[in-house]
Amino acid sequence: MAYSGSCHCGAVTFTVDADPPGEAMSCNCSHCGRKGFVLTFVPVDQFSLDSGDEQLTDYLFYKHNITHQFCRTCGTEAFARGKSPQGEMRAINLRCVPSVDIDALKIQKVDGASF
């Protein structure tokens, strides 16, 4: 079953062709920690950007391995682009997916501040 998400204003929308996750990641790096992300990662072929490509602005930091993309209207980062050892992926900010109950997820804490 697919799930969908969006930025706050709705200009950027996406669909993930996979079941909603039961687990997610919380990272304490300077970026994720400040924004409170709860993340899951999906292969690029399971991700569809449905609207708002022209609304996206990129942000890179540290090693520039992940392209953080946020809506230029509302400032929300609903997802990011990157590469993993398995290939190109999308990091989905599950706080931008209304159908996911964040409190029901098993959260894996990652010490990104130590990377």
SULMO-V148316 format. One record per pair of residues at least 4 apart in sequence whose C-alpha atoms are under 6 Angstrom apart, sorted by the first residue. I is the first residue (numbers start at 0). GAP is how many residues later the second one is. Records with the same first field share a line. If there is no record, write none. Layout:
# SULMO-V148316
I=GAP ; GAP
This chain:
# SULMO-V148316
0=17 ; 18
1=14 ; 15 ; 16 ; 17
2=12 ; 13
3=10 ; 11
4=8 ; 9 ; 91 ; 92
5=4 ; 6 ; 7 ; 90
6=5 ; 69 ; 71
8=65
10=41
11=39 ; 40
12=37 ; 38
13=34 ; 35 ; 36
14=32 ; 33
15=30 ; 31
16=29
21=83
22=82 ; 83 ; 84
23=15 ; 16 ; 83
24=13 ; 14 ; 82 ; 83 ; 84
25=12 ; 83
26=5 ; 82 ; 83 ; 85
27=5 ; 83 ; 84 ; 85
28=4 ; 83 ; 84
31=4 ; 5
36=56
37=55 ; 56
38=53 ; 54 ; 55
39=51 ; 52
40=49 ; 50
41=47 ; 48
42=46
43=44 ; 45 ; 46
54=16 ; 17
55=13 ; 14 ; 15 ; 16
56=12 ; 13
57=10 ; 11
58=9
59=4 ; 7
65=15 ; 16
66=13 ; 14
67=12
68=8 ; 11
69=5 ; 6 ; 7
70=4 ; 5
77=15 ; 18
78=12 ; 13 ; 14
79=10 ; 11
80=9
81=6 ; 7
82=4 ; 5 ; 6
